[in-house]
Amino acid sequence: MGKAHPGICCVCGKSGNLTFEHIPPQKTNNTHQIKKIIDPIAFFEDEKEFNEKIKEVKFKLGNQKGMGDFTLCSHCNNYFGGQYANEFIPFYNELADFFKRNYYEIINRSNAGYLDINIQANINFFRFQKQVVSMLMSTSKGVYKDYFKDYLLDAKNTNFPTKKFKIIMNGYLDFNVFRMNGQMIGVNLSGGSEIVGSEIQVFPLGFTLIELNGSEKEKNINSGLDITNWFDAKDCQQKKEFSLRTYTKSQPFPYYISGVIPTP
């Protein structure tokens, strides 16, 4: 028997033993232990070249299972795996292969650290987006579960809280550094702090959940493709073409310029 991980499920809110949620799913080659940078903010602020500062940075080892954490009950984990993950994995893996084949061309054509790339996809965009939401619930440790519980636990549910949240997707070309910020903390006009979202940045895609509080900061966090309205897509495979802003390396943009600081 493995070690028990008691806690509260980040989606349904029930107490019990939690299972390991791979972020992204295990079949995206997420099977290897990774190193976590202990102080990521200091790492980004260091102006040295990557190859130099990576020699000095302090790490801690992540879980041997891969990237992710014990965040979901077995029911939610199995449900999402059966309903959503299989619509997410093929596109994710195909995009990873495309980026690997065209890596140097993208780097050479990029400007200011990114390149807008035209992408053609034939996927179930509705269920793809639900898989993204389920992962963001895990990274945010259940902070937003009350808003998304019904949306995720009913595969046909289309009630995405559009007045409260939006989701941005971007390409992410950095093989060396990943980011999973459970909560992004911003400073409001009164000098206090507020949670403004959650993010995942792992080759080849990044996703940011933005909480809409009517502030100016959230307008600046628009560094990719808004996939919020994919909740309204047909529940079937469809062909779409879209422009995907793809960042060539890990960077704190746009959070620092918008007054937002990522936290673990």
N, C-alpha and C positions, 0 to 999 in steps of 0.2 A: 504494500500500500504506500502511495506517495504521501507527502506531507499535506495536511489539510490547510485550506486557505479560507477561513471564515470571513464573511463580510457582507456588504449590501450590493446587490447586482446594480450595475450602472445604468440599466435600462428599466427593468420591471420594478426595482426597489425592494425586492424580497431579500430577507436575511437567509444566509445559508453558506454552504461551501461554494467557493468561486472557482471557475475553470479558467485556463489560460487562453486569452484572446490574442491571436497573432495579428499584429498590425504592421504591414498589410497581411492578407491571408497567407497561410503556410505555403500554398501552392504557387506563390509568386517568388519562390526560392528563399523564403524567409524561414530558414531552418538553422541558422548558425548563430552562435553566441557573438555578441557585439560588445564594443567598449563604449562607455558613456563618458562624455566630458563632464567633469565635476563642476566646473565654473564656465558655462558656455558664453555668458555675457563678456567675461574677461577675454575669452578666446576671440570673439568677434571684434572686440575693441583693440586688440593687439594689432599694430600696423605692420608687423613683420610679414614676410612671405610665408605662405602656407607651409611649405616644406621645412621652414625654420621653426615656426611656432608650434607645429605639431610634435616636434621633438621634446618640447618643454612642458606641454600640457599634461595635467593629471587626469587619469581615467579611473573609472570603476567598471568592473565587468557586469554585463547585463545577464539576463536569464539564458541558460544553455539552450532553451527551446527556440530562441530567436527574438526578434523585436516584438514587444507586446507586454502584457501584464495580466494578473489574475483579476479580472474585472466583471465577468459575466457568470450568471448561473448556467448550469448545463442546458436548461431549456432554451434560454435566449441564444446561447452560443450555437446550439444545434439548429435552432430555427433560422438564424441568420445565415448559417452555412448552407442550409438547404434551399433557402428562398432567394438569397441575394449574392452570395460570394461567387457562385458559378457564372453569374452575369458580369462580374467584375474582373475575374482573374484573366480570361483570354485577352481582353483589350489591354490590360495592364502589362501582361507579358509580351504582347506584340509590340507595344510602344517601347518597352525596354529594349527589345531586339532592334527596333528601328533606330533608337538613339545610339546604341552601341555601334551599329553599322555606319552611322553618319556623324559620329561624335566630333571628329576634327572639322568637318565641314560646318557643323553648327557653331563650334567655337570660333572658327575663322569668320563666319558671317555675322556673329553676334555684335551688338553695339550696346555699350553701357551695361554689360553683364547679362543681357538677355537677347532672345530672338523670338519673334512671332512666327510660328510654324503652322501651316495649313494641314489639318488632320482630317482624314476620312475614317469614319467609324461605322460599323454595322453591329449594334449592340442593343440591348434593352436598357435604354437610358433611365427609365423609371426605377428599375431595380438596381442598376449601377449606383444611382444617387442614394438609394436606401442603404446600400453597403457602406458608402462613404459616411453617411450619418451615423451608422452603428459604430464605426471605428472612432468617430469624433466623440461619441458618448463615452467610449472607454478612455480616451486620452484625457477627457475633462473630468474623469472620476465621478460621473453621474450628476454633475451640477445641473445639467439641462434635461435630465430624464423626464421630468414632469411634462415638458413640452413635446417630447418625441416618443413617449412610451406607446401610445396608441398607434402612431404613425408607423412605428417599426414592428410592432407585434401583430399587425394585420397587414399582410402582404398587399391587399387591395386598397388600403387606406390612402387617400390622397390629401389629407388635411395637414399639409406642411404649414407651420406657423410663419407665413411670409411677412407678417407685420412685425415680427419679433427677431427673425434671423435671416441671414443669407449665407450661401456657400460659394466660395471661390476656388476654382481648380487651376493649377498651373503646372507646366512641365518643370522637371527638376533634374539637372544633369550631373550633379555632384555625387560621385561614387564614394567619396571619402567621409563625408559628414552628413548625418541625418538629424532632423529636429522633430521632436514631439513635445509641444508645449501644452500642458494640460489646461492652463488658463493664462491668457494674456491680460496683464493688468495695466490699465491706463490711469492717468491722473486727471481728475475732473477740474472744473473751473474753481471749485471751492478749496482745492488743494488735497482733497481726499482721493482714495483709489477706487477703481471700479473694474469689474471683470468685463472685458469686451470681446472675448472669444477664445477659441482653441484652434490648434493647428497640427498638421502632420506634413513633414517634408522628407520624403524618402524616394530615392531614385526608383522610377522615372517620373513620379507625380507628387504634387503637393496639394493639400486641401486645407482651407481655412474656414472655420465657422465663425461668423461675425454676429454679435448680439447688437441689434439695432436699438439704440437708446436716444436717437435723435441728436447725437453729438456730431461735431465736425470731423472727429477722428475716424469714424467709421466710413466716411465718404472717401478718405484717403486709402483705406484698405481695399483696394480694387485692382490688385496686381495680377489678374488673370481672367479666366472665363467664369462668369457668373452662371452656375449650374442649378440655382435655386428652382427655376421653373421646370426642371426636369421631372418634378413631382407630377406635372400635368401631361407628361408624355404618355403615349399609348403603352400598355403593358405587353409589349412584344418587341421583337428585334426590328430596328429601323436603321436606315442609312442617313447619316448626317455629315456635313462638312463644317468645320469650325476652326477658328484661329486660336492656337494655344500658346500663350506667352510662356516661354521656357527659359528658366534661369540657369546660367552655366556653372554657378558655384553657390555654396551656402553663404547667406548674407542676412544681416538683420533687417534689411529693407522689406516692407515699408514701415516697420513698427517703430523704429527710433524717430523717424521724421514725423510720425503721427502722434508722438507722445505716449507710445505704448511699449511696455517692457515685457518680453516673454518670461515666464517662470516655469520651472519643471513641473 
